[in-house]
Amino acid sequence: MQRHIISVKSITYAIKGRDLLRKKGFRAYIERKINSDGNTGCGYVIIAEGNRQKIVNELMTFGININDINSIA
Amino acid sequence: MIYFDNAATTGHKPQSVINSVNYALKNLSANPGRSGHTYSQNTAITVYNSRKKVSDFFGSQGPETVVFTNNCTTSINYVLKGVLSPSDHIVVSDLEHNAVMRPLKAMGAEVSVAKVSLVDDKETVSNFEKEVKNNTKMIFCTAASNVLGKILPIEKIGDMCKEKGILFGVDAAQAAGVIPIDMKRMNIDYLCIAAHKGLYCPMGLGILIARGPINRTIIEGGTGTDSIDFVQPKTLPEMLESGTINVPAIASVGAGIDFVNKYKNCLLKYENKLVKRLYNNLQNSNVVFYTNPNISNYAPVISFNVNNIHSEKTVAVLNQKGFALRGGLHCAPTAHKKIGTLNIGTVRFSPSVFNTTREVDLLVKELKNF
């Protein structure tokens, strides 16, 4: 199953996104951003498993802006 | 000491609130939103759950609209200074606290003051409407006066703001947890709360719920996010939460709201019963009241004076007798100008659900013999 590392604006949005995805049946949890890219610095990510587009749609529907998303097969 | 100064802060906290604070001090003393370790994340989740509870309770649109501040004054400053520009006009009521009037003075804002009728809410709404001009950006008013207890018709004022496309901010220091507030239904864009009053949390916690935009902050600093950038993040709530937040107090918000929810229809009724008992039992005495709690809508706050003695002198004597009440201007000179008590202030009686009728009767007896 595809795994996605979704960078969001803050810990608040990370927890909100995690809870929304879990409600929709996705496996999701939050982590501190490990690979800081040198552009944004510290932050939090949602790690989610499942269909990328569906996950993105769910998050966007509830106003969770995604900074960046990296998918790992 | 019999405590009747609950409008300043609720003097007795429910055991569930105390337990939550204790739990947080023992188990959640890790900085939320800063680290990745489990201890920090557990704390962050508790803070998030408190945001959610507050958002649901006050009818906002999500946890991200809930900002934890130091107190209600800070929340009000964030709204006024974060939203208004120099060319904007604002309408306030003639019952405002200095938490509203001083920031507006410091900003040099163009301010109009609408008169609140103590008996006719339609007249109050009409008075606000009359003050609206082409450049009016916001109406900001108290939900309940901290001097007179008068509850303003915020739902009707909110309707008018929506109709005219004006932002609506409310100082709910005396009202949150005391009267029902639904931001969506009442068209409130900004709600400023003193969590240590009607929500029974510890002092040092205010809340701002922002359904409307906040353009800028007044304090910049670390937020645990976007840390490479020297520019303050624009996303709420972190935009307004630089530095470490008051986790033990925030962790108790849920217990405070549960307490209010459990007794929601009884709290105001009981507290107003105590106010009316004081008022009714001191008729035809040397005590002068400035409002009649038997008519119109009042929060459980009432002002009085005894024999035209300065209010600070009266409360000093009462303190000697074991009663805690507040005298002076209560940081709201506009309200005292309205009732003609700028020179001696008023004695403020503000009971809570933890007071008894016997305690009120003891105060009545003391005042009759003053």
Interface residues (C-beta under 8 A of the other chain):
Chain A: K9 S10 I11 T12 Y13 I15 K16 I30 E31 R32 I34 S36 G38 N39 T40 G41 C42 G43 Y44 F62 G63 N65
Chain B: P32 G33 S35 G36 Q41 A44 I45 Y48 R51 G62 P63 E64 T223 G224 T225 D226 S227 I228 D229 P233 T235 P237 E238
